[in-house]
Amino acid sequence: MDPDAVARAFVEHYYRTFDTNRAGLAGLYQDSSMLSFEGEKIQGAAAITAKLTGLQFQQCQHNISTIDCQTSGPAGGVIVFVSGSLQLAGEPHALKFSQVWNYLYLGLLSCII
């Protein structure tokens, strides 16, 4: 497994799905997954999906600047760090963002924890 290729493919899939169909991200999370967002801790696939689909903006476009990764643990995990900008519909200026995941490959299932 090439961690850079895994990270790149994951990031492309995640943000394409986020920008076009946020509810489609639910399958990437498990009940033990945790999202930390602006000081709030959200646990579980359903709660995370509800948070992401309930954000105030509906249309956006992520532009990725960097993808950095490293392997994590003997189970084949990859820690992924992404930075870039987020353009919201109708807004003249893009917002900067960064995000970190602990991505796990679990045989036939891959998920974010």
C-alpha positions in Angstrom: 0.0 0.0 0.0 1.4 3.4 -1.1 0.3 5.8 1.7 0.6 8.8 -0.7 -1.6 7.2 -3.3 -4.2 6.2 -0.6 -4.2 9.7 0.9 -4.5 11.4 -2.5 -7.4 9.1 -3.6 -9.1 9.5 -0.3 -8.9 13.3 -0.3 -10.1 13.6 -3.9 -13.1 11.3 -3.1 -13.9 13.0 0.2 -14.0 16.6 -1.1 -15.7 15.7 -4.4 -18.4 14.1 -2.3 -18.5 16.9 0.2 -18.9 19.5 -2.5 -21.6 17.6 -4.4 -23.4 15.3 -1.9 -22.4 15.6 1.7 -24.9 12.9 2.8 -22.8 10.5 0.8 -19.9 10.9 3.3 -21.8 8.8 5.9 -20.3 5.5 4.6 -16.8 6.8 5.4 -17.5 7.0 9.2 -18.2 4.4 11.9 -20.0 4.7 15.2 -16.6 5.2 16.9 -15.6 8.0 14.5 -15.1 11.4 16.0 -15.3 14.8 14.3 -13.9 17.8 16.2 -15.3 21.0 14.7 -14.9 24.5 16.1 -14.6 23.2 19.7 -17.5 20.7 19.4 -16.9 16.9 19.5 -19.3 14.9 17.4 -19.2 11.1 17.5 -20.7 8.5 15.2 -21.6 8.3 11.5 -25.1 9.6 11.9 -24.2 12.6 14.1 -21.2 13.5 11.9 -23.3 13.3 8.7 -26.0 15.4 10.4 -23.4 18.1 11.3 -21.9 18.2 7.8 -25.3 18.3 6.0 -26.6 20.9 8.5 -23.8 23.5 7.8 -25.1 26.9 6.9 -23.8 26.8 3.3 -25.1 24.3 0.7 -22.8 25.0 -2.3 -19.0 25.1 -2.0 -15.9 24.2 -3.8 -12.7 22.9 -2.0 -9.4 23.8 -3.6 -6.6 21.6 -2.2 -3.2 23.1 -1.7 -1.4 20.3 0.2 -1.8 16.7 1.1 0.6 15.3 3.7 0.5 11.8 5.1 2.2 9.2 7.1 1.4 5.6 8.1 0.0 5.0 11.5 0.1 1.8 13.4 0.5 -1.8 12.4 -3.1 -2.1 11.0 -2.3 0.0 7.9 -3.7 3.3 8.9 -2.7 6.6 7.3 -2.8 10.0 9.0 -3.7 12.6 6.4 -3.3 16.3 6.7 -5.0 18.6 4.1 -4.9 22.3 3.6 -6.5 24.5 1.1 -9.3 27.0 0.5 -13.0 26.8 0.5 -15.0 28.9 -1.9 -18.7 29.4 -0.8 -21.3 30.3 -3.4 -21.9 34.0 -3.6 -18.8 34.9 -1.5 -16.1 37.0 -3.1 -13.2 35.6 -0.9 -12.3 32.0 -0.3 -11.8 30.7 3.3 -8.6 28.9 4.3 -9.1 25.4 5.9 -7.1 22.5 7.2 -8.2 19.1 8.2 -6.6 15.9 9.7 -7.9 12.3 9.4 -6.8 9.0 10.8 -7.8 6.8 7.8 -8.0 3.1 8.4 -8.1 0.3 5.9 -10.2 -2.6 7.3 -10.2 -5.2 4.6 -13.3 -4.6 2.5 -14.1 -1.5 4.5 -12.2 1.7 4.8 -13.2 4.4 7.3 -12.2 7.5 9.1 -11.8 7.3 12.9 
